[in-house]
Amino acid sequence: MSYDRLGTGATAVGLKLRNAVVLAAEKRVSYGSYVVSKAGKKVYLLADRFGMALAGLFADIQTIARWLSVEIRSYEIQLGYSISVKGAAKLLSTLLYRYKYYPFLSEVIFGGIDETGPHLFVMDPLGSLVEDNYAAIGTGAPIAIGIIESVYREDLDVAEAERLVFNAVKAAISRDAVSGDGVDVAVVSSGRSYEKFYPVA
């Protein structure tokens, strides 16, 4: 997806490990050459089992995150059991596709862990769903994916994966004017899920 027409952008990445999913995104919110905020949240933990990183129009990023959180909770209350990672990804995919004529102007990396292990999915604004081991989205994606591909292994430990996603987003920040102002990282694992912030000098 091209953000040139909107004058907005972002960089977000995700990795699937043997026992975890690691997501990251930078924090800059910009429109054209104007930086609206240096504290935009583009990485979210949902229900302690899922995480998502997004790129695109910031209002749509916020709406998708709130929307999916409510839909997952509603689904689990109605059915009485936990939704799988693939089920939650398909739920979001269906929700996005329903708005195909007036789509959300955002891309999504969605991941989590369940009884079958960790999973990572990539979605475009219309809800197409692709499962992969790693992904990068947004205006800085071409730079970030090169960093990830040169180092990625599925047997990375979580600390190594955190460094890798940070380095990938940091490299994108150095070349992409609409990305910047630090990196948020989210880790989803069977042991615990947490978020961290890394400043970029």
C-alpha positions as CSV (number, residue, x, y, z in Angstrom):
1,M,0.0,0.0,0.0
2,S,1.3,3.5,-0.8
3,Y,0.9,6.2,1.8
4,D,2.3,9.0,-0.5
5,R,-1.2,10.3,-1.4
6,L,-2.1,10.6,2.3
7,G,1.2,12.1,3.4
8,T,1.3,9.7,6.3
9,G,3.4,6.6,7.1
10,A,4.9,4.4,9.7
11,T,7.1,1.3,10.1
12,A,6.0,-1.8,11.9
13,V,7.5,-5.3,12.0
14,G,6.8,-8.7,13.5
15,L,8.6,-12.0,14.1
16,K,7.4,-15.5,14.9
17,L,9.7,-17.5,17.2
18,R,9.4,-21.0,18.5
19,N,7.7,-19.9,21.7
20,A,6.7,-16.3,21.2
21,V,5.7,-13.5,18.8
22,V,7.6,-10.2,18.9
23,L,6.2,-7.0,17.3
24,A,7.5,-3.4,17.0
25,A,6.7,0.0,15.5
26,E,8.0,3.5,15.7
27,K,6.0,6.3,17.4
28,R,5.9,9.3,15.0
29,V,2.5,10.5,13.8
30,S,2.9,12.8,10.7
31,Y,0.8,14.3,8.0
32,G,2.9,15.6,5.1
33,S,5.9,17.4,6.4
34,Y,4.3,18.1,9.8
35,V,4.9,15.9,12.8
36,V,1.6,15.8,14.7
37,S,2.9,13.7,17.6
38,K,6.0,11.9,18.8
39,A,4.1,9.6,21.1
40,G,1.8,7.7,18.8
41,K,0.9,4.1,19.9
42,K,1.0,1.6,17.0
43,V,1.7,-1.6,18.9
44,Y,-1.0,-3.2,21.1
45,L,-1.4,-6.2,23.4
46,L,-4.9,-7.8,23.4
47,A,-6.2,-10.2,26.0
48,D,-2.6,-11.1,27.0
49,R,-2.5,-13.7,24.2
50,F,-2.4,-11.5,21.1
51,G,-0.5,-8.5,19.8
52,M,-0.8,-6.3,16.8
53,A,1.4,-3.7,15.1
54,L,0.0,-1.3,12.5
55,A,1.0,1.2,9.9
56,G,-1.1,3.9,8.1
57,L,-3.6,6.5,9.0
58,F,-3.4,7.0,12.8
59,A,-7.1,7.4,13.4
60,D,-7.7,4.1,11.7
61,I,-4.9,2.4,13.7
62,Q,-6.6,3.4,16.9
63,T,-10.1,2.4,15.7
64,I,-8.9,-1.1,14.6
65,A,-7.2,-1.7,17.9
66,R,-10.2,-0.8,20.0
67,W,-12.6,-2.6,17.7
68,L,-10.7,-5.9,17.7
69,S,-10.3,-5.8,21.5
70,V,-14.0,-5.5,21.9
71,E,-14.8,-8.1,19.3
72,I,-12.5,-10.7,20.8
73,R,-14.0,-10.2,24.2
74,S,-17.5,-10.4,22.9
75,Y,-16.7,-13.6,21.0
76,E,-15.3,-15.3,24.0
77,I,-18.2,-14.2,26.3
78,Q,-20.8,-15.5,23.8
79,L,-19.1,-18.8,23.1
80,G,-17.6,-19.5,26.5
81,Y,-14.1,-20.4,25.4
82,S,-10.9,-18.7,24.2
83,I,-10.5,-17.8,20.5
84,S,-7.5,-19.2,18.7
85,V,-4.9,-16.9,17.1
86,K,-6.0,-17.9,13.6
87,G,-9.7,-17.4,14.6
88,A,-8.9,-13.9,15.9
89,A,-7.0,-13.1,12.7
90,K,-9.9,-14.3,10.6
91,L,-12.3,-12.2,12.7
92,L,-10.2,-9.1,12.0
93,S,-9.9,-10.0,8.3
94,T,-13.7,-10.4,8.0
95,L,-14.3,-7.0,9.8
96,L,-11.8,-5.3,7.4
97,Y,-13.4,-6.9,4.3
98,R,-16.8,-5.6,5.3
99,Y,-15.5,-2.1,4.7
100,K,-13.9,-2.8,1.3
101,Y,-15.6,0.1,-0.4
102,Y,-14.5,2.6,2.2
103,P,-11.4,0.7,3.7
104,F,-9.4,1.5,6.8
105,L,-6.2,3.0,5.5
106,S,-3.9,0.8,7.6
107,E,-1.9,-2.4,7.3
108,V,-1.8,-4.9,10.2
109,I,0.6,-7.4,11.5
110,F,-1.3,-9.7,14.0
111,G,0.2,-12.4,16.1
112,G,-0.3,-14.5,19.2
113,I,0.1,-17.8,20.9
114,D,-2.3,-20.6,21.7
115,E,-2.3,-24.4,22.3
116,T,-1.0,-24.9,18.7
117,G,1.9,-22.5,19.3
118,P,2.8,-19.0,18.0
119,H,1.3,-17.6,14.8
120,L,1.9,-14.4,12.8
121,F,-0.4,-12.9,10.1
122,V,-0.2,-10.0,7.8
123,M,-3.2,-8.1,6.5
124,D,-3.8,-5.4,4.0
125,P,-6.6,-2.8,4.3
126,L,-9.1,-5.1,2.7
127,G,-8.4,-8.0,5.1
128,S,-6.3,-10.4,2.9
129,L,-4.7,-12.8,5.3
130,V,-1.2,-14.3,5.0
131,E,0.6,-16.3,7.6
132,D,4.3,-15.9,7.7
133,N,7.4,-16.1,9.9
134,Y,8.2,-12.4,9.7
135,A,6.9,-9.3,8.1
136,A,7.4,-5.5,7.7
137,I,4.7,-3.0,6.8
138,G,4.5,0.8,6.2
139,T,6.7,3.3,4.4
140,G,9.8,2.0,6.1
141,A,9.1,-1.6,5.3
142,P,11.6,-2.0,2.4
143,I,14.5,-1.0,4.7
144,A,13.3,-2.9,7.8
145,I,12.7,-6.2,5.9
146,G,16.3,-6.2,4.6
147,I,17.6,-6.1,8.2
148,I,15.2,-8.8,9.4
149,E,16.0,-11.2,6.5
150,S,19.7,-10.9,7.1
151,V,19.5,-12.1,10.7
152,Y,16.2,-13.9,11.3
153,R,16.1,-17.5,12.6
154,E,13.1,-19.2,14.1
155,D,15.2,-20.3,17.1
156,L,16.2,-16.8,18.2
157,D,15.5,-16.2,21.8
158,V,13.2,-13.4,22.9
159,A,16.1,-11.0,23.8
160,E,17.7,-11.5,20.4
161,A,14.4,-11.0,18.7
162,E,13.8,-7.7,20.6
163,R,17.2,-6.5,19.4
164,L,16.4,-7.5,15.9
165,V,13.0,-5.8,15.6
166,F,14.5,-2.7,17.3
167,N,17.4,-2.6,14.8
168,A,15.0,-3.1,11.9
169,V,12.8,-0.2,12.9
170,K,15.8,2.0,13.8
171,A,17.2,1.4,10.3
172,A,13.9,2.4,8.8
173,I,13.8,5.5,11.0
174,S,17.2,6.6,9.7
175,R,16.0,6.6,6.1
176,D,12.2,7.3,6.3
177,A,11.3,10.8,7.2
178,V,7.8,9.9,8.4
179,S,9.1,7.3,10.9
180,G,10.8,8.1,14.2
181,D,10.7,9.1,17.8
182,G,11.5,5.7,19.4
183,V,10.4,2.1,19.1
184,D,7.6,0.3,21.0
185,V,8.1,-3.5,21.3
186,A,5.5,-6.0,22.3
187,V,6.2,-9.7,23.2
188,V,3.5,-12.3,23.4
189,S,4.6,-15.6,24.9
190,S,3.1,-18.5,26.9
191,G,5.0,-17.3,30.0
192,R,4.1,-13.6,29.9
193,S,3.2,-10.8,27.6
194,Y,4.6,-7.3,27.9
195,E,5.4,-4.0,26.2
196,K,8.7,-2.0,26.2
197,F,9.8,1.3,24.8
198,Y,13.3,1.9,23.3
199,P,14.5,5.4,22.7
200,V,16.4,6.0,19.4
201,A,19.4,8.3,19.8
